[in-house]
Amino acid sequence: MSTIPIVVRHAGKKYEVLVDLDEPGEVFKYQLFSLTGVDPDRQKILVKGGQLKDDADMKALGLKPNQALMMLGTAGELPKEPPVKTKFVEDMTDQQLALATKSPIGLQNLGNTCYLNSTLQCLRVMPELGDELNLYAPATESMNGLSNSQLTKGLRDLYREMKLQTSAYYPMDFLQRLRLVFPQFAEQSEGRYKQQDAEEAFSQILAVVNASLKSSRPDAPSFVEKYMTGRYTTEMKCLESADEPIKKSIEPFSKLDCHITGETNFLQDGLLKSLTENIEKHSDVLGRDANFQLSKKIDRLPKYLTVHFMRFYWRRDTRKKSKILRKVTFPFELDVTDLCSDELKAKLVPVRDKVRELRKAKEEKVRAAKRARTALSDDTSAATPSAGPTADAEIARLEGEVSAAVDPDLKLDEGGNSTGLYELIGIISHQGKSADSGHYQFWRKQEPAEATEVPAGGRATAVGTVSQKEEPKWWRFNDDKVSVVEQSKIETMAGGGESDSALILLYRGIGF
């Protein structure tokens, strides 16, 4: 890395900056953004030959140590507190309330905080988390000492306030709390805050929330334990001695890892490989280190299943987390029964098969109604199509069979999944080739009652309920910008390049 110190003059002040000559002009502008508060798009930096461009080669500028540059531009367009006073739900008109509930809001980027914005939007997808946070009351309001509880309180307050706004929210309070609890998220490089790993933020925030909610309600499982935590049965077998006893245990998990190798093409491939691992450990029988095989099977499925693509790895030569760009496709509907123990699989398969029959019957009813409406429009003298009593009876019968097929133990597990089927509802994506750079976004599947269209430069307007026959649309959360995309856009996130690729998948159990 080739860096030199220079001086930047702006608005009567001098800023000493270390410039990395190997990086383009855009990186330098973001350094000045952290120091001056002037958005890179509003900066006019005077260099030899005119204004500095984003793709400028810093080496070609001929900069010398301690050279002075002039920057023009104001911070008037920086993220700021909403100019309009917050409207509470009870004070809103019907139109304002509809806008607030149907069109979700974004989060302002506070300088390389897209990793946090995407994480916060992802966690917000689960309504049960918001419900439990609303019941949370920390022991004290002090910011000193009780950092974990204060971070959970900050998350609770952030989600409460987001519900009361119709414009992008400014998450400075939560960001400050996060950096107090986890100083690594406050790391700076050359005058600006560093980009961070969204998966690390996701895991750390959930761990703190889990601990805080457990301590506040010790008589009940926390949201994380109840709705997001699965369970493995594990076996540790020595590969070099049949006399070594096989050790079995129970192990909780909060996410499934998808390992990516040169042979991984599908999500299921990576998940299956993650359930078997060869390790070296001491053998009591052999009296030395030996090769063991650790095998896992899922023994409990949570309602919300998190899948992590293991795309980042540490490169010693560049001293950075580099990215595996291989394309790995993932399904919108995930069947995990093959990952489960024989005992759990025997309970899930009958329910899964009946649920598929039930869903097929419901889809056929929709198709039949559509055909009837088409026939009616072609023949105005025809009678009004019936509501389909035969189809309704078939659906009612299948619903009864599904309910009867559920194992009694799984019925008692309120936060579990009794079908083995999941639908994809959220994605945290990463664009770029390194965890220390690039850009994170969040993508969320629209619920049927949320069907919206967003004009190019305006707000979302409701267009009615999505038909079960239609392909669902998705919300795209690009920091403060929220838009609607087709599901075909989500299909492109399998990877294969530096464009948006899925890093974290959030699945929700399919019920009946």
TORDOTI-986122 format. One record per residue (C-alpha): residue number from 1; residue in three letters; x, y, z. Coordinates in nm, 2 decimals, padded with zeros to 4 digits. Layout:
N
NUM|ALA|X|Y|Z;
...
This chain:
512
1|MET|00.00|00.00|00.00;
2|SER|00.14|00.34|-00.10;
3|THR|00.02|00.63|00.12;
4|ILE|00.12|00.99|00.15;
5|PRO|00.00|01.27|00.38;
6|ILE|-00.17|01.57|00.22;
7|VAL|-00.37|01.87|00.35;
8|VAL|-00.72|01.94|00.23;
9|ARG|-00.87|02.29|00.28;
10|HIS|-01.24|02.33|00.32;
11|ALA|-01.46|02.60|00.46;
12|GLY|-01.17|02.77|00.64;
13|LYS|-01.04|02.45|00.80;
14|LYS|-00.75|02.22|00.73;
15|TYR|-00.77|01.84|00.73;
16|GLU|-00.47|01.62|00.73;
17|VAL|-00.54|01.30|00.53;
18|LEU|-00.35|00.99|00.45;
19|VAL|-00.42|00.91|00.08;
20|ASP|-00.39|00.56|-00.05;
21|LEU|-00.25|00.60|-00.41;
22|ASP|-00.36|00.25|-00.50;
23|GLU|-00.73|00.33|-00.45;
24|PRO|-00.95|00.54|-00.69;
25|GLY|-01.07|00.89|-00.63;
26|GLU|-01.40|00.77|-00.49;
27|VAL|-01.22|00.62|-00.18;
28|PHE|-01.05|00.95|-00.12;
29|LYS|-01.39|01.13|-00.13;
30|TYR|-01.53|00.89|00.13;
31|GLN|-01.24|00.98|00.35;
32|LEU|-01.33|01.34|00.33;
33|PHE|-01.70|01.25|00.38;
34|SER|-01.61|01.11|00.72;
35|LEU|-01.40|01.42|00.81;
36|THR|-01.61|01.70|00.67;
37|GLY|-01.97|01.56|00.64;
38|VAL|-01.99|01.66|00.27;
39|ASP|-02.14|01.38|00.07;
40|PRO|-01.91|01.25|-00.21;
41|ASP|-02.16|01.35|-00.48;
42|ARG|-02.14|01.72|-00.36;
43|GLN|-01.76|01.74|-00.33;
44|LYS|-01.56|01.94|-00.58;
45|ILE|-01.19|01.86|-00.52;
46|LEU|-00.96|02.08|-00.73;
47|VAL|-00.66|01.89|-00.87;
48|LYS|-00.43|01.93|-01.17;
49|GLY|-00.65|01.91|-01.48;
50|GLY|-00.98|02.00|-01.32;
51|GLN|-01.20|01.83|-01.06;
52|LEU|-01.13|01.49|-00.91;
53|LYS|-01.34|01.21|-01.06;
54|ASP|-01.46|00.90|-00.88;
55|ASP|-01.25|00.67|-01.11;
56|ALA|-00.94|00.89|-01.11;
57|ASP|-00.61|00.71|-01.07;
58|MET|-00.46|00.88|-00.76;
59|LYS|-00.10|00.78|-00.87;
60|ALA|-00.14|00.98|-01.20;
61|LEU|-00.22|01.30|-01.01;
62|GLY|00.14|01.34|-00.91;
63|LEU|00.06|01.42|-00.55;
64|LYS|00.34|01.50|-00.32;
65|PRO|00.37|01.47|00.06;
66|ASN|00.20|01.75|00.25;
67|GLN|00.06|01.90|-00.07;
68|ALA|-00.25|02.12|-00.02;
69|LEU|-00.58|02.06|-00.21;
70|MET|-00.89|02.27|-00.21;
71|MET|-01.24|02.12|-00.17;
72|LEU|-01.57|02.29|-00.23;
73|GLY|-01.91|02.17|-00.13;
74|THR|-02.16|02.19|00.16;
75|ALA|-02.30|01.92|00.39;
76|GLY|-02.66|02.04|00.33;
77|GLU|-02.76|01.70|00.18;
78|LEU|-02.62|01.48|00.45;
79|PRO|-02.85|01.25|00.65;
80|LYS|-03.03|01.45|00.92;
81|GLU|-03.31|01.43|01.16;
82|PRO|-03.65|01.43|00.98;
83|PRO|-03.75|01.79|00.93;
84|VAL|-04.12|01.70|00.98;
85|LYS|-04.23|01.62|01.33;
86|THR|-04.30|01.25|01.39;
87|LYS|-04.66|01.16|01.35;
88|PHE|-04.80|00.90|01.58;
89|VAL|-05.04|00.63|01.45;
90|GLU|-05.34|00.77|01.64;
91|ASP|-05.28|01.11|01.47;
92|MET|-05.25|00.98|01.11;
93|THR|-05.52|01.00|00.85;
94|ASP|-05.63|00.67|00.68;
95|GLN|-05.41|00.76|00.38;
96|GLN|-05.10|00.82|00.60;
97|LEU|-05.16|00.51|00.79;
98|ALA|-05.19|00.30|00.47;
99|LEU|-04.87|00.45|00.34;
100|ALA|-04.68|00.38|00.66;
101|THR|-04.80|00.02|00.68;
102|LYS|-04.77|-00.07|00.31;
103|SER|-04.45|00.10|00.21;
104|PRO|-04.16|00.02|00.45;
105|ILE|-03.90|00.29|00.52;
106|GLY|-03.53|00.27|00.47;
107|LEU|-03.23|00.36|00.69;
108|GLN|-02.99|00.64|00.63;
109|ASN|-02.63|00.54|00.56;
110|LEU|-02.41|00.71|00.82;
111|GLY|-02.08|00.63|00.64;
112|ASN|-02.01|00.27|00.55;
113|THR|-02.31|00.15|00.76;
114|CYS|-02.49|-00.05|00.48;
115|TYR|-02.39|-00.37|00.66;
116|LEU|-02.58|-00.25|00.97;
117|ASN|-02.88|-00.12|00.77;
118|SER|-02.93|-00.45|00.59;
119|THR|-02.90|-00.64|00.92;
120|LEU|-03.16|-00.43|01.10;
121|GLN|-03.40|-00.46|00.81;
122|CYS|-03.36|-00.83|00.80;
123|LEU|-03.42|-00.88|01.18;
124|ARG|-03.73|-00.66|01.15;
125|VAL|-03.90|-00.91|00.91;
126|MET|-03.99|-01.13|01.21;
127|PRO|-04.29|-00.98|01.39;
128|GLU|-04.24|-01.21|01.69;
129|LEU|-03.91|-01.03|01.76;
130|GLY|-04.08|-00.69|01.77;
131|ASP|-04.35|-00.83|02.00;
132|GLU|-04.10|-00.96|02.25;
133|LEU|-03.88|-00.64|02.23;
134|ASN|-04.19|-00.43|02.32;
135|LEU|-04.22|-00.63|02.64;
136|TYR|-03.85|-00.57|02.72;
137|ALA|-03.76|-00.33|03.00;
138|PRO|-03.39|-00.30|03.10;
139|ALA|-03.29|-00.26|03.47;
140|THR|-03.16|00.09|03.42;
141|GLU|-03.14|00.37|03.16;
142|SER|-02.77|00.42|03.22;
143|MET|-02.54|00.38|02.92;
144|ASN|-02.25|00.27|03.15;
145|GLY|-02.20|-00.09|03.26;
146|LEU|-02.51|-00.26|03.12;
147|SER|-02.41|-00.23|02.76;
148|ASN|-02.58|-00.55|02.64;
149|SER|-02.92|-00.45|02.78;
150|GLN|-02.88|-00.10|02.64;
151|LEU|-02.81|-00.24|02.29;
152|THR|-03.13|-00.44|02.32;
153|LYS|-03.32|-00.14|02.44;
154|GLY|-03.18|00.06|02.14;
155|LEU|-03.31|-00.21|01.90;
156|ARG|-03.65|-00.19|02.07;
157|ASP|-03.67|00.19|02.04;
158|LEU|-03.54|00.19|01.68;
159|TYR|-03.82|-00.05|01.56;
160|ARG|-04.08|00.14|01.76;
161|GLU|-03.98|00.47|01.60;
162|MET|-03.95|00.33|01.25;
163|LYS|-04.32|00.23|01.27;
164|LEU|-04.41|00.60|01.33;
165|GLN|-04.22|00.75|01.03;
166|THR|-04.29|00.76|00.66;
167|SER|-03.94|00.87|00.56;
168|ALA|-03.59|00.71|00.60;
169|TYR|-03.49|00.67|00.96;
170|TYR|-03.16|00.80|01.11;
171|PRO|-03.02|00.51|01.32;
172|MET|-02.74|00.71|01.50;
173|ASP|-02.84|00.61|01.85;
174|PHE|-02.83|00.24|01.78;
175|LEU|-02.50|00.27|01.59;
176|GLN|-02.34|00.44|01.89;
177|ARG|-02.46|00.17|02.12;
178|LEU|-02.34|-00.10|01.89;
179|ARG|-01.99|00.05|01.88;
180|LEU|-01.98|00.08|02.26;
181|VAL|-02.06|-00.29|02.29;
182|PHE|-01.85|-00.41|02.00;
183|PRO|-01.56|-00.18|01.94;
184|GLN|-01.46|-00.36|01.62;
185|PHE|-01.75|-00.18|01.45;
186|ALA|-01.59|00.15|01.53;
187|GLU|-01.26|00.07|01.35;
188|GLN|-01.14|00.35|01.13;
189|SER|-00.89|00.35|00.84;
190|GLU|-00.74|00.67|00.71;
191|GLY|-00.99|00.90|00.86;
192|ARG|-01.31|00.71|00.79;
193|TYR|-01.51|00.42|00.95;
194|LYS|-01.43|00.09|00.79;
195|GLN|-01.68|-00.13|00.61;
196|GLN|-01.78|-00.43|00.82;
197|ASP|-01.92|-00.78|00.77;
198|ALA|-02.30|-00.80|00.78;
199|GLU|-02.30|-01.16|00.90;
200|GLU|-02.08|-01.07|01.20;
201|ALA|-02.32|-00.78|01.28;
202|PHE|-02.62|-01.01|01.24;
203|SER|-02.48|-01.28|01.47;
204|GLN|-02.35|-01.04|01.74;
205|ILE|-02.67|-00.84|01.76;
206|LEU|-02.88|-01.17|01.79;
207|ALA|-02.64|-01.30|02.06;
208|VAL|-02.69|-00.98|02.27;
209|VAL|-03.06|-00.98|02.22;
210|ASN|-03.09|-01.34|02.32;
211|ALA|-02.89|-01.29|02.64;
212|SER|-03.10|-00.98|02.73;
213|LEU|-03.44|-01.13|02.66;
214|LYS|-03.34|-01.45|02.86;
215|SER|-03.24|-01.25|03.16;
216|SER|-03.56|-01.04|03.16;
217|ARG|-03.78|-01.35|03.14;
218|PRO|-03.59|-01.64|03.29;
219|ASP|-03.92|-01.85|03.31;
220|ALA|-03.96|-01.86|02.93;
221|PRO|-03.74|-01.92|02.62;
222|SER|-03.63|-01.60|02.44;
223|PHE|-03.74|-01.52|02.09;
224|VAL|-03.40|-01.64|01.95;
225|GLU|-03.43|-01.98|02.14;
226|LYS|-03.79|-02.03|02.05;
227|TYR|-03.81|-01.92|01.69;
228|MET|-03.46|-01.92|01.55;
229|THR|-03.26|-02.19|01.73;
230|GLY|-03.25|-02.55|01.60;
231|ARG|-03.09|-02.86|01.75;
232|TYR|-02.84|-03.11|01.62;
233|THR|-02.78|-03.47|01.73;
234|THR|-02.40|-03.53|01.68;
235|GLU|-02.18|-03.83|01.66;
236|MET|-01.80|-03.83|01.70;
237|LYS|-01.65|-04.14|01.55;
238|CYS|-01.28|-04.23|01.53;
239|LEU|-01.17|-04.33|01.18;
240|GLU|-00.86|-04.51|01.29;
241|SER|-00.99|-04.73|01.57;
242|ALA|-01.31|-04.93|01.60;
243|ASP|-01.25|-04.96|01.97;
244|GLU|-01.28|-04.59|02.03;
245|PRO|-01.64|-04.53|02.17;
246|ILE|-01.87|-04.32|01.96;
247|LYS|-01.96|-04.01|02.15;
248|LYS|-02.31|-03.87|02.10;
249|SER|-02.44|-03.52|02.21;
250|ILE|-02.70|-03.26|02.16;
251|GLU|-02.59|-02.92|02.01;
252|PRO|-02.80|-02.61|01.94;
253|PHE|-02.75|-02.40|01.62;
254|SER|-02.87|-02.05|01.52;
255|LYS|-02.79|-02.08|01.15;
256|LEU|-02.69|-02.34|00.88;
257|ASP|-02.36|-02.28|00.70;
258|CYS|-02.34|-02.35|00.33;
259|HIS|-01.98|-02.44|00.26;
260|ILE|-01.87|-02.35|-00.10;
261|THR|-01.61|-02.56|-00.28;
262|GLY|-01.53|-02.61|-00.64;
263|GLU|-01.80|-02.87|-00.66;
264|THR|-02.08|-02.68|-00.49;
265|ASN|-02.35|-02.58|-00.74;
266|PHE|-02.67|-02.59|-00.52;
267|LEU|-02.75|-02.47|-00.17;
268|GLN|-02.85|-02.82|-00.06;
269|ASP|-02.50|-02.95|-00.17;
270|GLY|-02.33|-02.70|00.07;
271|LEU|-02.57|-02.77|00.35;
272|LEU|-02.52|-03.15|00.33;
273|LYS|-02.14|-03.10|00.33;
274|SER|-02.16|-02.88|00.64;
275|LEU|-02.31|-03.17|00.84;
276|THR|-02.00|-03.39|00.81;
277|GLU|-01.66|-03.27|00.92;
278|ASN|-01.32|-03.45|00.96;
279|ILE|-01.11|-03.33|01.26;
280|GLU|-00.80|-03.43|01.44;
281|LYS|-00.82|-03.48|01.82;
282|HIS|-00.67|-03.70|02.09;
283|SER|-00.78|-04.07|02.10;
284|ASP|-00.78|-04.23|02.44;
285|VAL|-00.76|-04.57|02.29;
286|LEU|-00.46|-04.50|02.06;
287|GLY|-00.30|-04.26|02.30;
288|ARG|-00.23|-04.01|02.03;
289|ASP|-00.40|-03.76|01.80;
290|ALA|-00.61|-03.94|01.54;
291|ASN|-00.87|-03.86|01.27;
292|PHE|-01.23|-03.83|01.38;
293|GLN|-01.55|-03.77|01.18;
294|LEU|-01.81|-03.54|01.33;
295|SER|-02.16|-03.61|01.19;
296|LYS|-02.47|-03.40|01.25;
297|LYS|-02.84|-03.44|01.20;
298|ILE|-03.11|-03.18|01.27;
299|ASP|-03.33|-03.29|01.56;
300|ARG|-03.54|-02.97|01.59;
301|LEU|-03.64|-02.72|01.33;
302|PRO|-03.71|-02.35|01.42;
303|LYS|-03.98|-02.14|01.25;
304|TYR|-03.72|-01.91|01.11;
305|LEU|-03.42|-02.07|00.95;
306|THR|-03.10|-01.87|00.88;
307|VAL|-02.86|-01.99|00.61;
308|HIS|-02.52|-01.84|00.58;
309|PHE|-02.32|-01.87|00.25;
310|MET|-01.96|-01.91|00.36;
311|ARG|-01.83|-01.67|00.09;
312|PHE|-01.56|-01.49|00.28;
313|TYR|-01.22|-01.63|00.37;
314|TRP|-00.90|-01.47|00.50;
315|ARG|-00.62|-01.42|00.25;
316|ARG|-00.27|-01.39|00.40;
317|ASP|-00.12|-01.22|00.10;
318|THR|-00.37|-00.93|00.09;
319|ARG|-00.46|-00.95|00.46;
320|LYS|-00.82|-00.91|00.38;
321|LYS|-01.14|-01.12|00.38;
322|SER|-01.17|-01.22|00.02;
323|LYS|-01.49|-01.35|-00.15;
324|ILE|-01.57|-01.68|-00.32;
325|LEU|-01.75|-01.57|-00.63;
326|ARG|-01.87|-01.91|-00.74;
327|LYS|-02.24|-01.94|-00.84;
328|VAL|-02.45|-02.14|-00.60;
329|THR|-02.83|-02.15|-00.67;
330|PHE|-03.08|-02.15|-00.39;
331|PRO|-03.45|-02.23|-00.39;
332|PHE|-03.75|-02.01|-00.30;
333|GLU|-03.90|-02.32|-00.13;
334|LEU|-03.65|-02.53|00.07;
335|ASP|-03.71|-02.89|00.19;
336|VAL|-03.48|-02.98|00.47;
337|THR|-03.61|-03.32|00.56;
338|ASP|-03.29|-03.49|00.42;
339|LEU|-03.09|-03.29|00.67;
340|CYS|-03.29|-03.43|00.97;
341|SER|-03.24|-03.73|01.20;
342|ASP|-03.43|-04.04|01.11;
343|GLU|-03.67|-03.99|01.40;
344|LEU|-03.76|-03.63|01.31;
345|LYS|-03.78|-03.71|00.94;
346|ALA|-04.03|-03.98|01.01;
347|LYS|-04.25|-03.72|01.18;
348|LEU|-04.21|-03.46|00.91;
349|VAL|-04.25|-03.65|00.58;
350|PRO|-04.62|-03.74|00.62;
351|VAL|-04.71|-03.37|00.71;
352|ARG|-04.49|-03.24|00.43;
353|ASP|-04.66|-03.46|00.17;
354|LYS|-05.01|-03.36|00.29;
355|VAL|-04.92|-02.99|00.29;
356|ARG|-04.81|-03.02|-00.07;
357|GLU|-05.14|-03.18|-00.16;
358|LEU|-05.33|-02.90|00.03;
359|ARG|-05.14|-02.63|-00.15;
360|LYS|-05.19|-02.79|-00.48;
361|ALA|-05.57|-02.80|-00.41;
362|LYS|-05.58|-02.43|-00.32;
363|GLU|-05.39|-02.34|-00.64;
364|GLU|-05.62|-02.54|-00.85;
365|LYS|-05.92|-02.36|-00.69;
366|VAL|-05.77|-02.03|-00.79;
367|ARG|-05.71|-02.15|-01.14;
368|ALA|-06.06|-02.28|-01.17;
369|ALA|-06.21|-01.95|-01.05;
370|LYS|-06.00|-01.77|-01.31;
371|ARG|-06.12|-02.00|-01.59;
372|ALA|-06.48|-01.94|-01.47;
373|ARG|-06.44|-01.56|-01.48;
374|THR|-06.29|-01.58|-01.82;
375|ALA|-06.58|-01.79|-01.95;
376|LEU|-06.82|-01.55|-01.79;
377|SER|-06.66|-01.25|-01.96;
378|ASP|-06.68|-01.43|-02.30;
379|ASP|-07.05|-01.52|-02.25;
380|THR|-07.25|-01.24|-02.08;
381|SER|-07.56|-01.46|-02.07;
382|ALA|-07.39|-01.73|-01.86;
383|ALA|-07.47|-01.77|-01.49;
384|THR|-07.24|-01.63|-01.23;
385|PRO|-06.97|-01.90|-01.16;
386|SER|-07.01|-02.09|-00.84;
387|ALA|-06.78|-02.05|-00.54;
388|GLY|-06.66|-02.41|-00.59;
389|PRO|-06.82|-02.61|-00.31;
390|THR|-06.65|-02.93|-00.43;
391|ALA|-06.31|-02.76|-00.41;
392|ASP|-06.39|-02.61|-00.07;
393|ALA|-06.49|-02.95|00.06;
394|GLU|-06.16|-03.10|-00.07;
395|ILE|-05.95|-02.83|00.09;
396|ALA|-06.13|-02.88|00.42;
397|ARG|-06.07|-03.25|00.41;
398|LEU|-05.70|-03.20|00.34;
399|GLU|-05.67|-02.94|00.61;
400|GLY|-05.81|-03.20|00.85;
401|GLU|-05.57|-03.47|00.73;
402|VAL|-05.27|-03.23|00.77;
403|SER|-05.36|-03.14|01.12;
404|ALA|-05.41|-03.51|01.21;
405|ALA|-05.07|-03.60|01.06;
406|VAL|-04.87|-03.36|01.29;
407|ASP|-04.69|-03.54|01.56;
408|PRO|-04.82|-03.44|01.91;
409|ASP|-04.47|-03.33|02.02;
410|LEU|-04.43|-03.10|01.72;
411|LYS|-04.78|-02.95|01.79;
412|LEU|-04.65|-02.85|02.14;
413|ASP|-04.35|-02.68|01.99;
414|GLU|-04.50|-02.34|01.91;
415|GLY|-04.18|-02.18|01.77;
416|GLY|-04.09|-02.49|01.56;
417|ASN|-04.16|-02.61|01.21;
418|SER|-04.37|-02.93|01.17;
419|THR|-04.36|-02.95|00.79;
420|GLY|-03.99|-02.95|00.70;
421|LEU|-04.07|-02.69|00.43;
422|TYR|-03.95|-02.33|00.42;
423|GLU|-04.02|-02.03|00.20;
424|LEU|-03.76|-01.77|00.14;
425|ILE|-03.86|-01.43|00.28;
426|GLY|-03.54|-01.23|00.31;
427|ILE|-03.19|-01.19|00.17;
428|ILE|-02.88|-00.99|00.27;
429|SER|-02.67|-00.95|-00.04;
430|HIS|-02.31|-00.83|-00.09;
431|GLN|-02.17|-00.66|-00.39;
432|GLY|-01.79|-00.65|-00.44;
433|LYS|-01.50|-00.89|-00.39;
434|SER|-01.40|-00.83|-00.03;
435|ALA|-01.58|-00.82|00.31;
436|ASP|-01.39|-00.50|00.38;
437|SER|-01.54|-00.31|00.09;
438|GLY|-01.84|-00.33|-00.15;
439|HIS|-02.20|-00.27|-00.06;
440|TYR|-02.47|-00.46|00.13;
441|GLN|-02.85|-00.45|00.06;
442|PHE|-03.15|-00.63|00.20;
443|TRP|-03.43|-00.78|00.00;
444|ARG|-03.77|-00.89|00.14;
445|LYS|-04.05|-01.08|-00.01;
446|GLN|-04.38|-00.89|-00.02;
447|GLU|-04.67|-01.03|00.18;
448|PRO|-04.99|-01.07|-00.02;
449|ALA|-05.16|-00.77|00.14;
450|GLU|-04.85|-00.56|00.07;
451|ALA|-04.86|-00.56|-00.31;
452|THR|-04.74|-00.22|-00.42;
453|GLU|-04.59|-00.03|-00.71;
454|VAL|-04.34|00.24|-00.66;
455|PRO|-04.30|00.51|-00.92;
456|ALA|-03.95|00.60|-01.03;
457|GLY|-03.93|00.91|-00.81;
458|GLY|-04.22|00.88|-00.58;
459|ARG|-04.40|00.69|-00.30;
460|ALA|-04.55|00.34|-00.31;
461|THR|-04.91|00.31|-00.39;
462|ALA|-05.12|00.01|-00.31;
463|VAL|-05.25|-00.19|-00.60;
464|GLY|-05.43|-00.47|-00.42;
465|THR|-05.37|-00.82|-00.32;
466|VAL|-05.13|-01.04|-00.51;
467|SER|-05.30|-01.34|-00.67;
468|GLN|-05.17|-01.68|-00.56;
469|LYS|-05.11|-01.75|-00.93;
470|GLU|-04.89|-01.44|-00.98;
471|GLU|-04.51|-01.43|-00.91;
472|PRO|-04.45|-01.24|-00.59;
473|LYS|-04.26|-00.91|-00.58;
474|TRP|-03.98|-00.81|-00.35;
475|TRP|-03.89|-00.50|-00.15;
476|ARG|-03.53|-00.38|-00.21;
477|PHE|-03.37|-00.19|00.08;
478|ASN|-03.07|00.00|-00.05;
479|ASP|-03.01|00.21|00.27;
480|ASP|-03.26|00.49|00.26;
481|LYS|-03.39|00.40|-00.09;
482|VAL|-03.68|00.15|-00.10;
483|SER|-03.81|00.01|-00.42;
484|VAL|-04.00|-00.29|-00.56;
485|VAL|-03.83|-00.55|-00.79;
486|GLU|-03.95|-00.87|-00.97;
487|GLN|-03.87|-01.21|-00.82;
488|SER|-03.65|-01.27|-01.13;
489|LYS|-03.41|-01.02|-00.99;
490|ILE|-03.37|-01.24|-00.68;
491|GLU|-03.28|-01.53|-00.90;
492|THR|-02.97|-01.34|-01.02;
493|MET|-02.82|-01.34|-00.67;
494|ALA|-02.67|-01.69|-00.69;
495|GLY|-02.33|-01.54|-00.74;
496|GLY|-02.07|-01.59|-01.01;
497|GLY|-01.93|-01.24|-01.01;
498|GLU|-01.89|-00.92|-00.81;
499|SER|-02.26|-00.81|-00.85;
500|ASP|-02.51|-00.87|-00.57;
501|SER|-02.49|-01.22|-00.44;
502|ALA|-02.67|-01.37|-00.15;
503|LEU|-02.48|-01.38|00.18;
504|ILE|-02.76|-01.46|00.43;
505|LEU|-03.09|-01.62|00.35;
506|LEU|-03.38|-01.60|00.59;
507|TYR|-03.64|-01.88|00.55;
508|ARG|-03.98|-01.90|00.72;
509|GLY|-04.15|-02.24|00.79;
510|ILE|-04.44|-02.32|00.57;
511|GLY|-04.75|-02.40|00.78;
512|PHE|-05.10|-02.50|00.67;
